[in-house]
Amino acid sequence: MKPIDPQMAQKTLSDLKGKQLYVHLETTNGAYASHRNQSFLSAGTFIRNVQLTFLNGTIKGHGPYRIGMETELGYVYAEGLTDWKINKKGQVLFAGHDKDGKLAIAFQLSETPFPK
């Protein structure tokens, strides 16, 4: 992965506008840290292969970045994004890594389903 280039990311989002996509969205603040500290509140989110078509997608910020996508019925929003790549399958993979390089958020878009 490389640091996000917001202009290229925006162009990529614009190219995906109106297409039926599969979304993977995952967040974690250290789900495995609670075994070391019982008072640590572990929180996270995981969705995979949710289908959506967005009407408008925008990247904002100065790094870390946030991406918002408007659909017919609502919105999808991800923040804390630092890196990205488009893989050989054409899937757009955004990620947010903390100062230690640990994954905090993954936000991925694909025209085909992600593996289970």
Biopython code that builds the backbone (N, CA, C, O; Angstrom):
import numpy as np
from Bio.PDB.StructureBuilder import StructureBuilder

atoms = [
    (1, "MET", "N", (0.848, -1.183, 0.000)),
    (1, "MET", "CA", (0.000, 0.000, 0.000)),
    (1, "MET", "C", (0.888, 1.239, 0.000)),
    (1, "MET", "O", (2.032, 1.217, 0.454)),
    (2, "LYS", "N", (0.321, 2.314, -0.523)),
    (2, "LYS", "CA", (1.020, 3.593, -0.569)),
    (2, "LYS", "C", (0.169, 4.642, 0.132)),
    (2, "LYS", "O", (-1.038, 4.458, 0.284)),
    (3, "PRO", "N", (0.786, 5.741, 0.561)),
    (3, "PRO", "CA", (-0.015, 6.828, 1.132)),
    (3, "PRO", "C", (-1.075, 7.300, 0.133)),
    (3, "PRO", "O", (-0.841, 7.331, -1.075)),
    (4, "ILE", "N", (-2.217, 7.657, 0.651)),
    (4, "ILE", "CA", (-3.331, 8.096, -0.205)),
    (4, "ILE", "C", (-2.962, 9.365, -0.955)),
    (4, "ILE", "O", (-2.488, 10.334, -0.361)),
    (5, "ASP", "N", (-3.178, 9.352, -2.243)),
    (5, "ASP", "CA", (-3.125, 10.539, -3.090)),
    (5, "ASP", "C", (-4.582, 10.969, -3.252)),
    (5, "ASP", "O", (-5.331, 10.325, -3.988)),
    (6, "PRO", "N", (-4.998, 12.043, -2.581)),
    (6, "PRO", "CA", (-6.432, 12.381, -2.584)),
    (6, "PRO", "C", (-7.010, 12.663, -3.963)),
    (6, "PRO", "O", (-8.176, 12.354, -4.208)),
    (7, "GLN", "N", (-6.228, 13.242, -4.872)),
    (7, "GLN", "CA", (-6.745, 13.523, -6.210)),
    (7, "GLN", "C", (-6.991, 12.223, -6.979)),
    (7, "GLN", "O", (-8.012, 12.079, -7.651)),
    (8, "MET", "N", (-6.053, 11.277, -6.879)),
    (8, "MET", "CA", (-6.221, 9.997, -7.562)),
    (8, "MET", "C", (-7.343, 9.183, -6.912)),
    (8, "MET", "O", (-8.105, 8.506, -7.603)),
    (9, "ALA", "N", (-7.440, 9.250, -5.595)),
    (9, "ALA", "CA", (-8.512, 8.536, -4.900)),
    (9, "ALA", "C", (-9.872, 9.096, -5.301)),
    (9, "ALA", "O", (-10.821, 8.337, -5.500)),
    (10, "GLN", "N", (-9.973, 10.431, -5.421)),
    (10, "GLN", "CA", (-11.236, 11.039, -5.827)),
    (10, "GLN", "C", (-11.601, 10.622, -7.239)),
    (10, "GLN", "O", (-12.766, 10.342, -7.522)),
    (11, "LYS", "N", (-10.611, 10.578, -8.134)),
    (11, "LYS", "CA", (-10.883, 10.133, -9.504)),
    (11, "LYS", "C", (-11.376, 8.688, -9.506)),
    (11, "LYS", "O", (-12.301, 8.347, -10.244)),
    (12, "THR", "N", (-10.771, 7.853, -8.696)),
    (12, "THR", "CA", (-11.186, 6.451, -8.600)),
    (12, "THR", "C", (-12.611, 6.350, -8.083)),
    (12, "THR", "O", (-13.411, 5.590, -8.628)),
    (13, "LEU", "N", (-12.944, 7.106, -7.035)),
    (13, "LEU", "CA", (-14.314, 7.106, -6.519)),
    (13, "LEU", "C", (-15.289, 7.578, -7.589)),
    (13, "LEU", "O", (-16.363, 6.997, -7.750)),
    (14, "SER", "N", (-14.927, 8.619, -8.314)),
    (14, "SER", "CA", (-15.805, 9.135, -9.375)),
    (14, "SER", "C", (-16.024, 8.091, -10.465)),
    (14, "SER", "O", (-17.123, 7.985, -11.009)),
    (15, "ASP", "N", (-14.986, 7.322, -10.787)),
    (15, "ASP", "CA", (-15.111, 6.267, -11.798)),
    (15, "ASP", "C", (-16.042, 5.137, -11.342)),
    (15, "ASP", "O", (-16.645, 4.461, -12.175)),
    (16, "LEU", "N", (-16.161, 4.931, -10.036)),
    (16, "LEU", "CA", (-17.011, 3.862, -9.489)),
    (16, "LEU", "C", (-18.457, 4.309, -9.257)),
    (16, "LEU", "O", (-19.332, 3.482, -8.999)),
    (17, "LYS", "N", (-18.697, 5.583, -9.348)),
    (17, "LYS", "CA", (-20.040, 6.126, -9.122)),
    (17, "LYS", "C", (-21.057, 5.453, -10.045)),
    (17, "LYS", "O", (-20.835, 5.323, -11.249)),
    (18, "GLY", "N", (-22.178, 5.027, -9.455)),
    (18, "GLY", "CA", (-23.250, 4.425, -10.218)),
    (18, "GLY", "C", (-23.099, 2.930, -10.479)),
    (18, "GLY", "O", (-24.008, 2.307, -11.027)),
    (19, "LYS", "N", (-21.965, 2.346, -10.095)),
    (19, "LYS", "CA", (-21.755, 0.911, -10.288)),
    (19, "LYS", "C", (-22.192, 0.155, -9.034)),
    (19, "LYS", "O", (-22.064, 0.659, -7.918)),
    (20, "GLN", "N", (-22.706, -1.052, -9.230)),
    (20, "GLN", "CA", (-23.042, -1.887, -8.085)),
    (20, "GLN", "C", (-21.739, -2.452, -7.519)),
    (20, "GLN", "O", (-20.994, -3.137, -8.219)),
    (21, "LEU", "N", (-21.477, -2.160, -6.259)),
    (21, "LEU", "CA", (-20.224, -2.546, -5.621)),
    (21, "LEU", "C", (-20.467, -3.438, -4.417)),
    (21, "LEU", "O", (-21.553, -3.464, -3.836)),
    (22, "TYR", "N", (-19.423, -4.163, -4.065)),
    (22, "TYR", "CA", (-19.384, -4.903, -2.813)),
    (22, "TYR", "C", (-18.459, -4.122, -1.878)),
    (22, "TYR", "O", (-17.403, -3.642, -2.289)),
    (23, "VAL", "N", (-18.869, -4.005, -0.635)),
    (23, "VAL", "CA", (-18.125, -3.209, 0.338)),
    (23, "VAL", "C", (-17.641, -4.102, 1.473)),
    (23, "VAL", "O", (-18.364, -4.963, 1.974)),
    (24, "HIS", "N", (-16.406, -3.866, 1.853)),
    (24, "HIS", "CA", (-15.855, -4.441, 3.079)),
    (24, "HIS", "C", (-15.458, -3.251, 3.948)),
    (24, "HIS", "O", (-14.714, -2.377, 3.503)),
    (25, "LEU", "N", (-15.949, -3.215, 5.181)),
    (25, "LEU", "CA", (-15.614, -2.157, 6.130)),
    (25, "LEU", "C", (-15.343, -2.807, 7.471)),
    (25, "LEU", "O", (-16.177, -3.531, 8.015)),
    (26, "GLU", "N", (-14.162, -2.533, 7.987)),
    (26, "GLU", "CA", (-13.741, -3.155, 9.246)),
    (26, "GLU", "C", (-12.978, -2.121, 10.063)),
    (26, "GLU", "O", (-12.091, -1.442, 9.544)),
    (27, "THR", "N", (-13.320, -2.004, 11.323)),
    (27, "THR", "CA", (-12.584, -1.128, 12.225)),
    (27, "THR", "C", (-12.211, -1.906, 13.472)),
    (27, "THR", "O", (-12.882, -2.865, 13.854)),
    (28, "THR", "N", (-11.133, -1.477, 14.094)),
    (28, "THR", "CA", (-10.739, -2.046, 15.377)),
    (28, "THR", "C", (-9.905, -1.029, 16.130)),
    (28, "THR", "O", (-9.126, -0.280, 15.541)),
    (29, "ASN", "N", (-10.081, -1.016, 17.431)),
    (29, "ASN", "CA", (-9.211, -0.180, 18.254)),
    (29, "ASN", "C", (-8.328, -1.059, 19.132)),
    (29, "ASN", "O", (-7.847, -0.628, 20.180)),
    (30, "GLY", "N", (-8.129, -2.266, 18.699)),
    (30, "GLY", "CA", (-7.297, -3.185, 19.447)),
    (30, "GLY", "C", (-8.124, -4.207, 20.188)),
    (30, "GLY", "O", (-8.017, -4.340, 21.407)),
    (31, "ALA", "N", (-8.937, -4.921, 19.464)),
    (31, "ALA", "CA", (-9.866, -5.874, 20.074)),
    (31, "ALA", "C", (-9.168, -6.861, 20.997)),
    (31, "ALA", "O", (-9.779, -7.369, 21.937)),
    (32, "TYR", "N", (-7.903, -7.135, 20.742)),
    (32, "TYR", "CA", (-7.191, -8.114, 21.546)),
    (32, "TYR", "C", (-6.497, -7.475, 22.749)),
    (32, "TYR", "O", (-5.880, -8.176, 23.551)),
    (33, "ALA", "N", (-6.593, -6.147, 22.880)),
    (33, "ALA", "CA", (-5.926, -5.466, 23.997)),
    (33, "ALA", "C", (-6.670, -5.633, 25.312)),
    (33, "ALA", "O", (-6.064, -5.469, 26.371)),
    (34, "SER", "N", (-7.948, -5.949, 25.286)),
    (34, "SER", "CA", (-8.726, -6.032, 26.522)),
    (34, "SER", "C", (-8.265, -7.185, 27.414)),
    (34, "SER", "O", (-8.525, -7.164, 28.617)),
    (35, "HIS", "N", (-7.588, -8.188, 26.854)),
    (35, "HIS", "CA", (-7.091, -9.266, 27.713)),
    (35, "HIS", "C", (-5.903, -8.808, 28.557)),
    (35, "HIS", "O", (-5.580, -9.448, 29.557)),
    (36, "ARG", "N", (-5.249, -7.712, 28.169)),
    (36, "ARG", "CA", (-4.144, -7.144, 28.942)),
    (36, "ARG", "C", (-4.626, -6.119, 29.957)),
    (36, "ARG", "O", (-3.990, -5.903, 30.988)),
    (37, "ASN", "N", (-5.765, -5.484, 29.650)),
    (37, "ASN", "CA", (-6.291, -4.426, 30.518)),
    (37, "ASN", "C", (-7.801, -4.573, 30.555)),
    (37, "ASN", "O", (-8.486, -4.227, 29.592)),
    (38, "GLN", "N", (-8.318, -5.079, 31.648)),
    (38, "GLN", "CA", (-9.745, -5.352, 31.768)),
    (38, "GLN", "C", (-10.601, -4.093, 31.640)),
    (38, "GLN", "O", (-11.778, -4.194, 31.295)),
    (39, "SER", "N", (-10.046, -2.917, 31.905)),
    (39, "SER", "CA", (-10.841, -1.679, 31.821)),
    (39, "SER", "C", (-10.877, -1.106, 30.404)),
    (39, "SER", "O", (-11.616, -0.156, 30.144)),
    (40, "PHE", "N", (-10.088, -1.672, 29.482)),
    (40, "PHE", "CA", (-10.033, -1.193, 28.099)),
    (40, "PHE", "C", (-11.318, -1.577, 27.366)),
    (40, "PHE", "O", (-11.687, -2.751, 27.317)),
    (41, "LEU", "N", (-11.979, -0.596, 26.808)),
    (41, "LEU", "CA", (-13.188, -0.859, 26.027)),
    (41, "LEU", "C", (-12.791, -1.189, 24.595)),
    (41, "LEU", "O", (-12.273, -0.339, 23.871)),
    (42, "SER", "N", (-13.034, -2.408, 24.202)),
    (42, "SER", "CA", (-12.745, -2.841, 22.848)),
    (42, "SER", "C", (-13.971, -2.569, 21.974)),
    (42, "SER", "O", (-15.090, -2.942, 22.329)),
    (43, "ALA", "N", (-13.751, -1.915, 20.829)),
    (43, "ALA", "CA", (-14.846, -1.623, 19.907)),
    (43, "ALA", "C", (-14.385, -1.910, 18.486)),
    (43, "ALA", "O", (-13.213, -1.735, 18.152)),
    (44, "GLY", "N", (-15.316, -2.351, 17.660)),
    (44, "GLY", "CA", (-14.968, -2.622, 16.275)),
    (44, "GLY", "C", (-16.212, -2.802, 15.431)),
    (44, "GLY", "O", (-17.325, -2.897, 15.949)),
    (45, "THR", "N", (-16.009, -2.848, 14.126)),
    (45, "THR", "CA", (-17.083, -3.036, 13.157)),
    (45, "THR", "C", (-16.567, -3.972, 12.069)),
    (45, "THR", "O", (-15.392, -3.928, 11.706)),
    (46, "PHE", "N", (-17.456, -4.821, 11.552)),
    (46, "PHE", "CA", (-17.079, -5.688, 10.447)),
    (46, "PHE", "C", (-18.304, -5.928, 9.576)),
    (46, "PHE", "O", (-19.311, -6.461, 10.042)),
    (47, "ILE", "N", (-18.215, -5.535, 8.318)),
    (47, "ILE", "CA", (-19.209, -5.897, 7.307)),
    (47, "ILE", "C", (-18.440, -6.355, 6.078)),
    (47, "ILE", "O", (-17.360, -5.840, 5.786)),
    (48, "ARG", "N", (-18.989, -7.314, 5.366)),
    (48, "ARG", "CA", (-18.296, -7.817, 4.174)),
    (48, "ARG", "C", (-19.332, -8.193, 3.122)),
    (48, "ARG", "O", (-20.340, -8.833, 3.419)),
    (49, "ASN", "N", (-19.065, -7.787, 1.911)),
    (49, "ASN", "CA", (-19.896, -8.093, 0.754)),
    (49, "ASN", "C", (-21.304, -7.524, 0.856)),
    (49, "ASN", "O", (-22.263, -8.130, 0.379)),
    (50, "VAL", "N", (-21.420, -6.370, 1.474)),
    (50, "VAL", "CA", (-22.667, -5.622, 1.430)),
    (50, "VAL", "C", (-22.687, -4.898, 0.088)),
    (50, "VAL", "O", (-21.720, -4.227, -0.273)),
    (51, "GLN", "N", (-23.778, -5.033, -0.644)),
    (51, "GLN", "CA", (-23.860, -4.412, -1.964)),
    (51, "GLN", "C", (-24.443, -3.019, -1.857)),
    (51, "GLN", "O", (-25.381, -2.772, -1.099)),
    (52, "LEU", "N", (-23.869, -2.117, -2.632)),
    (52, "LEU", "CA", (-24.429, -0.772, -2.716)),
    (52, "LEU", "C", (-24.019, -0.120, -4.019)),
    (52, "LEU", "O", (-23.031, -0.494, -4.651)),
    (53, "THR", "N", (-24.796, 0.850, -4.393)),
    (53, "THR", "CA", (-24.483, 1.717, -5.521)),
    (53, "THR", "C", (-24.528, 3.135, -4.971)),
    (53, "THR", "O", (-25.535, 3.550, -4.397)),
    (54, "PHE", "N", (-23.448, 3.872, -5.141)),
    (54, "PHE", "CA", (-23.460, 5.215, -4.562)),
    (54, "PHE", "C", (-23.674, 6.284, -5.620)),
    (54, "PHE", "O", (-23.259, 6.156, -6.771)),
    (55, "LEU", "N", (-24.341, 7.349, -5.177)),
    (55, "LEU", "CA", (-24.650, 8.476, -6.047)),
    (55, "LEU", "C", (-23.528, 9.498, -6.067)),
    (55, "LEU", "O", (-23.307, 10.182, -7.066)),
    (56, "ASN", "N", (-22.818, 9.591, -4.935)),
    (56, "ASN", "CA", (-21.746, 10.556, -4.799)),
    (56, "ASN", "C", (-20.743, 10.006, -3.798)),
    (56, "ASN", "O", (-21.131, 9.526, -2.733)),
    (57, "GLY", "N", (-19.474, 10.068, -4.123)),
    (57, "GLY", "CA", (-18.416, 9.640, -3.216)),
    (57, "GLY", "C", (-17.343, 10.704, -3.158)),
    (57, "GLY", "O", (-16.892, 11.202, -4.189)),
    (58, "THR", "N", (-16.934, 11.053, -1.943)),
    (58, "THR", "CA", (-15.987, 12.152, -1.769)),
    (58, "THR", "C", (-14.932, 11.796, -0.736)),
    (58, "THR", "O", (-15.236, 11.203, 0.300)),
    (59, "ILE", "N", (-13.690, 12.162, -1.025)),
    (59, "ILE", "CA", (-12.622, 12.042, -0.050)),
    (59, "ILE", "C", (-12.301, 13.439, 0.467)),
    (59, "ILE", "O", (-12.222, 14.391, -0.309)),
    (60, "LYS", "N", (-12.117, 13.558, 1.774)),
    (60, "LYS", "CA", (-11.861, 14.858, 2.412)),
    (60, "LYS", "C", (-10.735, 14.707, 3.426)),
    (60, "LYS", "O", (-10.392, 13.603, 3.847)),
    (61, "GLY", "N", (-10.177, 15.837, 3.801)),
    (61, "GLY", "CA", (-9.161, 15.881, 4.840)),
    (61, "GLY", "C", (-7.780, 16.130, 4.275)),
    (61, "GLY", "O", (-7.580, 16.270, 3.068)),
    (62, "HIS", "N", (-6.825, 16.181, 5.211)),
    (62, "HIS", "CA", (-5.430, 16.431, 4.851)),
    (62, "HIS", "C", (-4.540, 15.276, 5.286)),
    (62, "HIS", "O", (-3.315, 15.392, 5.270)),
    (63, "GLY", "N", (-5.150, 14.170, 5.672)),
    (63, "GLY", "CA", (-4.439, 12.991, 6.125)),
    (63, "GLY", "C", (-4.351, 12.972, 7.644)),
    (63, "GLY", "O", (-3.790, 13.890, 8.243)),
    (64, "PRO", "N", (-4.887, 11.957, 8.261)),
    (64, "PRO", "CA", (-5.681, 10.902, 7.676)),
    (64, "PRO", "C", (-6.937, 11.443, 6.987)),
    (64, "PRO", "O", (-7.425, 12.525, 7.314)),
    (65, "TYR", "N", (-7.441, 10.677, 6.042)),
    (65, "TYR", "CA", (-8.566, 11.103, 5.210)),
    (65, "TYR", "C", (-9.865, 10.448, 5.652)),
    (65, "TYR", "O", (-9.871, 9.478, 6.410)),
    (66, "ARG", "N", (-10.947, 10.997, 5.165)),
    (66, "ARG", "CA", (-12.268, 10.399, 5.360)),
    (66, "ARG", "C", (-12.948, 10.307, 4.003)),
    (66, "ARG", "O", (-12.753, 11.150, 3.128)),
    (67, "ILE", "N", (-13.753, 9.256, 3.854)),
    (67, "ILE", "CA", (-14.515, 9.049, 2.623)),
    (67, "ILE", "C", (-15.973, 8.900, 2.994)),
    (67, "ILE", "O", (-16.327, 8.125, 3.882)),
    (68, "GLY", "N", (-16.817, 9.651, 2.306)),
    (68, "GLY", "CA", (-18.254, 9.538, 2.469)),
    (68, "GLY", "C", (-18.883, 9.187, 1.135)),
    (68, "GLY", "O", (-18.506, 9.710, 0.086)),
    (69, "MET", "N", (-19.850, 8.287, 1.204)),
    (69, "MET", "CA", (-20.550, 7.866, -0.007)),
    (69, "MET", "C", (-22.047, 7.973, 0.240)),
    (69, "MET", "O", (-22.575, 7.399, 1.192)),
    (70, "GLU", "N", (-22.720, 8.714, -0.625)),
    (70, "GLU", "CA", (-24.176, 8.857, -0.544)),
    (70, "GLU", "C", (-24.828, 7.800, -1.423)),
    (70, "GLU", "O", (-24.484, 7.653, -2.596)),
    (71, "THR", "N", (-25.782, 7.057, -0.838)),
    (71, "THR", "CA", (-26.563, 6.086, -1.599)),
    (71, "THR", "C", (-27.997, 6.606, -1.691)),
    (71, "THR", "O", (-28.310, 7.660, -1.137)),
    (72, "GLU", "N", (-28.858, 5.883, -2.380)),
    (72, "GLU", "CA", (-30.260, 6.295, -2.478)),
    (72, "GLU", "C", (-30.932, 6.355, -1.111)),
    (72, "GLU", "O", (-31.778, 7.215, -0.866)),
    (73, "LEU", "N", (-30.553, 5.444, -0.228)),
    (73, "LEU", "CA", (-31.233, 5.336, 1.059)),
    (73, "LEU", "C", (-30.448, 5.875, 2.239)),
    (73, "LEU", "O", (-30.999, 5.971, 3.336)),
    (74, "GLY", "N", (-29.199, 6.225, 2.062)),
    (74, "GLY", "CA", (-28.417, 6.691, 3.201)),
    (74, "GLY", "C", (-26.968, 6.935, 2.836)),
    (74, "GLY", "O", (-26.650, 7.324, 1.712)),
    (75, "TYR", "N", (-26.096, 6.701, 3.803)),
    (75, "TYR", "CA", (-24.688, 7.044, 3.656)),
    (75, "TYR", "C", (-23.789, 5.951, 4.207)),
    (75, "TYR", "O", (-24.187, 5.182, 5.082)),
    (76, "VAL", "N", (-22.573, 5.894, 3.683)),
    (76, "VAL", "CA", (-21.481, 5.101, 4.236)),
    (76, "VAL", "C", (-20.337, 6.074, 4.447)),
    (76, "VAL", "O", (-20.051, 6.909, 3.590)),
    (77, "TYR", "N", (-19.686, 5.957, 5.596)),
    (77, "TYR", "CA", (-18.646, 6.907, 5.973)),
    (77, "TYR", "C", (-17.502, 6.161, 6.649)),
    (77, "TYR", "O", (-17.736, 5.301, 7.498)),
    (78, "ALA", "N", (-16.284, 6.480, 6.283)),
    (78, "ALA", "CA", (-15.103, 5.892, 6.915)),
    (78, "ALA", "C", (-14.076, 7.005, 7.128)),
    (78, "ALA", "O", (-13.872, 7.839, 6.247)),
    (79, "GLU", "N", (-13.437, 7.016, 8.284)),
    (79, "GLU", "CA", (-12.407, 8.019, 8.541)),
    (79, "GLU", "C", (-11.170, 7.360, 9.133)),
    (79, "GLU", "O", (-11.216, 6.222, 9.600)),
    (80, "GLY", "N", (-10.070, 8.092, 9.103)),
    (80, "GLY", "CA", (-8.806, 7.570, 9.602)),
    (80, "GLY", "C", (-8.011, 6.828, 8.547)),
    (80, "GLY", "O", (-7.140, 6.023, 8.877)),
    (81, "LEU", "N", (-8.302, 7.090, 7.278)),
    (81, "LEU", "CA", (-7.664, 6.381, 6.166)),
    (81, "LEU", "C", (-6.319, 7.023, 5.825)),
    (81, "LEU", "O", (-6.219, 8.242, 5.684)),
    (82, "THR", "N", (-5.300, 6.197, 5.695)),
    (82, "THR", "CA", (-3.947, 6.697, 5.441)),
    (82, "THR", "C", (-3.314, 6.142, 4.169)),
    (82, "THR", "O", (-2.481, 6.807, 3.553)),
    (83, "ASP", "N", (-3.697, 4.940, 3.774)),
    (83, "ASP", "CA", (-3.030, 4.247, 2.671)),
    (83, "ASP", "C", (-4.054, 3.635, 1.723)),
    (83, "ASP", "O", (-5.223, 3.474, 2.071)),
    (84, "TRP", "N", (-3.592, 3.296, 0.518)),
    (84, "TRP", "CA", (-4.497, 2.675, -0.446)),
    (84, "TRP", "C", (-3.734, 1.977, -1.554)),
    (84, "TRP", "O", (-2.535, 2.184, -1.744)),
    (85, "LYS", "N", (-4.461, 1.150, -2.275)),
    (85, "LYS", "CA", (-3.952, 0.562, -3.517)),
    (85, "LYS", "C", (-5.133, 0.000, -4.291)),
    (85, "LYS", "O", (-6.203, -0.251, -3.737)),
    (86, "ILE", "N", (-4.916, -0.187, -5.563)),
    (86, "ILE", "CA", (-5.851, -0.912, -6.413)),
    (86, "ILE", "C", (-5.133, -2.205, -6.774)),
    (86, "ILE", "O", (-4.070, -2.179, -7.394)),
    (87, "ASN", "N", (-5.718, -3.341, -6.383)),
    (87, "ASN", "CA", (-5.029, -4.612, -6.600)),
    (87, "ASN", "C", (-5.245, -5.133, -8.023)),
    (87, "ASN", "O", (-5.908, -4.488, -8.835)),
    (88, "LYS", "N", (-4.682, -6.301, -8.315)),
    (88, "LYS", "CA", (-4.748, -6.885, -9.660)),
    (88, "LYS", "C", (-6.170, -7.209, -10.090)),
    (88, "LYS", "O", (-6.452, -7.290, -11.285)),
    (89, "LYS", "N", (-7.076, -7.397, -9.120)),
    (89, "LYS", "CA", (-8.482, -7.680, -9.426)),
    (89, "LYS", "C", (-9.290, -6.404, -9.633)),
    (89, "LYS", "O", (-10.489, -6.475, -9.904)),
    (90, "GLY", "N", (-8.657, -5.238, -9.511)),
    (90, "GLY", "CA", (-9.354, -3.971, -9.661)),
    (90, "GLY", "C", (-10.073, -3.527, -8.397)),
    (90, "GLY", "O", (-10.833, -2.559, -8.431)),
    (91, "GLN", "N", (-9.851, -4.212, -7.287)),
    (91, "GLN", "CA", (-10.470, -3.829, -6.018)),
    (91, "GLN", "C", (-9.728, -2.635, -5.438)),
    (91, "GLN", "O", (-8.499, -2.575, -5.471)),
    (92, "VAL", "N", (-10.486, -1.690, -4.909)),
    (92, "VAL", "CA", (-9.907, -0.484, -4.319)),
    (92, "VAL", "C", (-9.833, -0.706, -2.816)),
    (92, "VAL", "O", (-10.854, -0.862, -2.147)),
    (93, "LEU", "N", (-8.623, -0.717, -2.299)),
    (93, "LEU", "CA", (-8.383, -1.046, -0.902)),
    (93, "LEU", "C", (-7.840, 0.175, -0.175)),
    (93, "LEU", "O", (-6.728, 0.625, -0.450)),
    (94, "PHE", "N", (-8.626, 0.711, 0.754)),
    (94, "PHE", "CA", (-8.185, 1.805, 1.611)),
    (94, "PHE", "C", (-7.925, 1.228, 2.997)),
    (94, "PHE", "O", (-8.605, 0.292, 3.418)),
    (95, "ALA", "N", (-6.954, 1.776, 3.701)),
    (95, "ALA", "CA", (-6.674, 1.337, 5.061)),
    (95, "ALA", "C", (-6.211, 2.532, 5.882)),
    (95, "ALA", "O", (-5.719, 3.526, 5.348)),
    (96, "GLY", "N", (-6.378, 2.412, 7.170)),
    (96, "GLY", "CA", (-5.858, 3.399, 8.105)),
    (96, "GLY", "C", (-4.951, 2.687, 9.088)),
    (96, "GLY", "O", (-5.375, 1.766, 9.786)),
    (97, "HIS", "N", (-3.702, 3.119, 9.139)),
    (97, "HIS", "CA", (-2.719, 2.524, 10.043)),
    (97, "HIS", "C", (-2.314, 3.561, 11.090)),
    (97, "HIS", "O", (-2.172, 4.745, 10.785)),
    (98, "ASP", "N", (-2.131, 3.095, 12.333)),
    (98, "ASP", "CA", (-1.712, 4.011, 13.393)),
    (98, "ASP", "C", (-0.206, 4.262, 13.307)),
    (98, "ASP", "O", (0.460, 3.761, 12.401)),
    (99, "LYS", "N", (0.327, 5.040, 14.253)),
    (99, "LYS", "CA", (1.743, 5.417, 14.207)),
    (99, "LYS", "C", (2.685, 4.219, 14.316)),
    (99, "LYS", "O", (3.850, 4.300, 13.927)),
    (100, "ASP", "N", (2.169, 3.097, 14.851)),
    (100, "ASP", "CA", (2.964, 1.873, 14.952)),
    (100, "ASP", "C", (2.757, 0.942, 13.764)),
    (100, "ASP", "O", (3.315, -0.155, 13.736)),
    (101, "GLY", "N", (1.954, 1.369, 12.770)),
    (101, "GLY", "CA", (1.702, 0.560, 11.591)),
    (101, "GLY", "C", (0.596, -0.459, 11.758)),
    (101, "GLY", "O", (0.378, -1.288, 10.874)),
    (102, "LYS", "N", (-0.109, -0.411, 12.882)),
    (102, "LYS", "CA", (-1.199, -1.358, 13.115)),
    (102, "LYS", "C", (-2.465, -0.894, 12.399)),
    (102, "LYS", "O", (-2.767, 0.298, 12.356)),
    (103, "LEU", "N", (-3.193, -1.849, 11.843)),
    (103, "LEU", "CA", (-4.422, -1.549, 11.124)),
    (103, "LEU", "C", (-5.510, -1.075, 12.083)),
    (103, "LEU", "O", (-5.787, -1.739, 13.082)),
    (104, "ALA", "N", (-6.123, 0.057, 11.790)),
    (104, "ALA", "CA", (-7.241, 0.583, 12.578)),
    (104, "ALA", "C", (-8.549, 0.516, 11.793)),
    (104, "ALA", "O", (-9.620, 0.351, 12.376)),
    (105, "ILE", "N", (-8.457, 0.647, 10.452)),
    (105, "ILE", "CA", (-9.650, 0.616, 9.618)),
    (105, "ILE", "C", (-9.289, 0.082, 8.232)),
    (105, "ILE", "O", (-8.225, 0.380, 7.690)),
    (106, "ALA", "N", (-10.194, -0.706, 7.681)),
    (106, "ALA", "CA", (-10.093, -1.163, 6.290)),
    (106, "ALA", "C", (-11.409, -0.817, 5.610)),
    (106, "ALA", "O", (-12.482, -1.117, 6.133)),
    (107, "PHE", "N", (-11.326, -0.192, 4.456)),
    (107, "PHE", "CA", (-12.503, 0.187, 3.670)),
    (107, "PHE", "C", (-12.202, -0.209, 2.236)),
    (107, "PHE", "O", (-11.320, 0.370, 1.601)),
    (108, "GLN", "N", (-12.936, -1.200, 1.719)),
    (108, "GLN", "CA", (-12.612, -1.772, 0.423)),
    (108, "GLN", "C", (-13.836, -1.814, -0.473)),
    (108, "GLN", "O", (-14.949, -2.073, -0.016)),
    (109, "LEU", "N", (-13.616, -1.556, -1.762)),
    (109, "LEU", "CA", (-14.686, -1.516, -2.756)),
    (109, "LEU", "C", (-14.317, -2.433, -3.921)),
    (109, "LEU", "O", (-13.176, -2.441, -4.383)),
    (110, "SER", "N", (-15.307, -3.210, -4.392)),
    (110, "SER", "CA", (-15.040, -4.154, -5.470)),
    (110, "SER", "C", (-16.294, -4.355, -6.311)),
    (110, "SER", "O", (-17.412, -4.307, -5.797)),
    (111, "GLU", "N", (-16.103, -4.578, -7.595)),
    (111, "GLU", "CA", (-17.232, -4.908, -8.467)),
    (111, "GLU", "C", (-17.578, -6.387, -8.378)),
    (111, "GLU", "O", (-18.617, -6.806, -8.888)),
    (112, "THR", "N", (-16.735, -7.181, -7.744)),
    (112, "THR", "CA", (-17.004, -8.605, -7.516)),
    (112, "THR", "C", (-16.900, -8.876, -6.014)),
    (112, "THR", "O", (-16.217, -8.146, -5.295)),
    (113, "PRO", "N", (-17.577, -9.927, -5.541)),
    (113, "PRO", "CA", (-17.542, -10.199, -4.104)),
    (113, "PRO", "C", (-16.138, -10.490, -3.594)),
    (113, "PRO", "O", (-15.305, -11.049, -4.308)),
    (114, "PHE", "N", (-15.890, -10.102, -2.346)),
    (114, "PHE", "CA", (-14.655, -10.461, -1.672)),
    (114, "PHE", "C", (-14.775, -11.917, -1.195)),
    (114, "PHE", "O", (-15.884, -12.388, -0.942)),
    (115, "PRO", "N", (-13.667, -12.622, -1.073)),
    (115, "PRO", "CA", (-13.736, -14.002, -0.560)),
    (115, "PRO", "C", (-14.297, -14.016, 0.862)),
    (115, "PRO", "O", (-14.108, -13.070, 1.626)),
    (116, "LYS", "N", (-14.988, -15.103, 1.202)),
    (116, "LYS", "CA", (-15.505, -15.246, 2.566)),
    (116, "LYS", "C", (-14.386, -15.508, 3.524)),
    (116, "LYS", "O", (-14.622, -15.658, 4.723)),
]
sb = StructureBuilder()
sb.init_structure("model")
sb.init_model(0)
sb.init_chain("A")
sb.init_seg("    ")
for serial, (resi, resn, name, xyz) in enumerate(atoms, 1):
    if name == "N":
        sb.init_residue(resn, " ", resi, " ")
    sb.init_atom(name, np.array(xyz, "f"), 0.0, 1.0, " ", f" {name:<3s}", serial, name[0])
structure = sb.get_structure()
